[in-house]
Amino acid sequence: MTVFTFALKRSFRNLPNVFLLCVLPIAVIFLPTDDWFTLPLGFQYYGILLLFAASRMVHFIMEDRINGVVQRIGVAPLTHLSYLSQHLLAYSLLLVAQSALVVMGGVVYGHDLVAPLWLFIVYAFFAVTAIGFSLAWCSLFRSKEASLTVMMCVIMLMAMMGGLFWPVAVMPDFMQRIAMLLPTYWLVKSTEIITTATASIELIVPLTVLFLFTVAFLLVGSRGEIA
Amino acid sequence: MLLRNLRFIWLRMCRAYVVFILLLVVPLCVIVVWGVAVGSVITADTGMTGMDWFAVSMVLSFQLFGGAYTMSYIQQDLLSARKWRIYSLPYPVYKHAYTLLIASTLFSVLQGLILVVFTYAVFGVNWGHWGWVLLVLFSVSLLSQLVCLILALSVRNFKLAERLSEVYGVGSVVWAGLFFPLPDHAFFAFMGKYGNPVSLGQNVIFGLLNGCNSKDVYISLVLLWAASATLGVIAVLLGRRKLI
């Protein structure tokens, strides 16, 4: 688990990452509520934070690819699968722990989160999906700077169209259909079910879709690394 | 010489595709998605349509990040190894620094103007008098360029200076209340109205559109120019110490 430990340490080595992983999650807890959403604004926006944090961390893997570290690892007694899985595991662990911290913080602060445990499970699923998405995204680019810049734009658009800034119901029909192709839509759908429905069995559909998104993204993203 | 140098700096800027995407394509996409998705649904408290409010706010917000041009070119030309080549030219360094500042400000204004024309033509956004819009874009752009210039000249670690410029941009947008409503307190109310460049620009454009509260319009413009003048003096002092 050397790579795993190193990936964990590396995630905290620069200031923006520390800010994204430790400071902003605390800040979202204190955001006020809004009439449009059943959850407090911070918990609504937390999905965006997860996407940004995942993208920052997964870009380390891209950095390794650009700097030739992956090639060096190719001659070491370590398979690409092991290298990749240990990295992804470390990033997932960080984001899942962060989700737990945010939900616990919300409960302690006094927000009405209806079902905090389910909310944590949804965020944990989405965190892994965000990591998969970032991995798939990075596999499409050769320049870290270009990848991060375009990804920032894509994350904002995904957040807008997925219903993180406003309810999907107010958008035109064709946009509501397009939104269903985005992971953010299923995150919002899950949180809506948690805050409005009584039966948590209804969560199976959005969580399954998020899981399938994760599998698809990981297959696309890991293809280049294993080859 | 200044005009000749301006031309080459603009050519360099046109080739910076990543910054181009960040400052032109991203706001275009965001405005289009917003306009198509909820442009007709959301209405602003100020009495104008939601699309008008959002377009003005977005165009002004992205002007804050235009300072990246000044910061990056000052770093490349005058603070890295290339500076020795620039110093060896029969061309004063301060002139090059001023040209970079002017070129970046005008280029950022031009990008803002493209967004203004786009929103006017496609979504019918009411911008009011174009002369005032240009003046506001120029004021906000100049202020942002000066903030970034000061950061480039005063912070030793360039990466840290870049992050601080992002803090300035995102922080101003947050202070303007574009992400979430600020707490109901006199301090936040003041900062939300006069404490950041986005709100100051909004005050001018919205004030002129509504045709009332002209005092707010002039106060906001004076504040923008006063801030730019103060930062200009600081930038000159830092530049004399660091560049000459």
Boltz contact constraints between the chains, C-beta under 6 A:
constraints:
  - contact:
      token1: [A, 16]
      token2: [B, 163]
      max_distance: 6.0
  - contact:
      token1: [A, 31]
      token2: [B, 180]
      max_distance: 6.0
  - contact:
      token1: [A, 41]
      token2: [B, 180]
      max_distance: 6.0
  - contact:
      token1: [A, 145]
      token2: [B, 18]
      max_distance: 6.0
  - contact:
      token1: [A, 146]
      token2: [B, 18]
      max_distance: 6.0
  - contact:
      token1: [A, 149]
      token2: [B, 18]
      max_distance: 6.0
  - contact:
      token1: [A, 149]
      token2: [B, 21]
      max_distance: 6.0
  - contact:
      token1: [A, 149]
      token2: [B, 22]
      max_distance: 6.0
  - contact:
      token1: [A, 153]
      token2: [B, 26]
      max_distance: 6.0
  - contact:
      token1: [A, 153]
      token2: [B, 29]
      max_distance: 6.0
  - contact:
      token1: [A, 156]
      token2: [B, 30]
      max_distance: 6.0
  - contact:
      token1: [A, 157]
      token2: [B, 29]
      max_distance: 6.0
  - contact:
      token1: [A, 157]
      token2: [B, 33]
      max_distance: 6.0
  - contact:
      token1: [A, 160]
      token2: [B, 33]
      max_distance: 6.0
  - contact:
      token1: [A, 166]
      token2: [B, 38]
      max_distance: 6.0
  - contact:
      token1: [A, 170]
      token2: [B, 38]
      max_distance: 6.0
  - contact:
      token1: [A, 170]
      token2: [B, 41]
      max_distance: 6.0
  - contact:
      token1: [A, 171]
      token2: [B, 37]
      max_distance: 6.0
  - contact:
      token1: [A, 175]
      token2: [B, 37]
      max_distance: 6.0
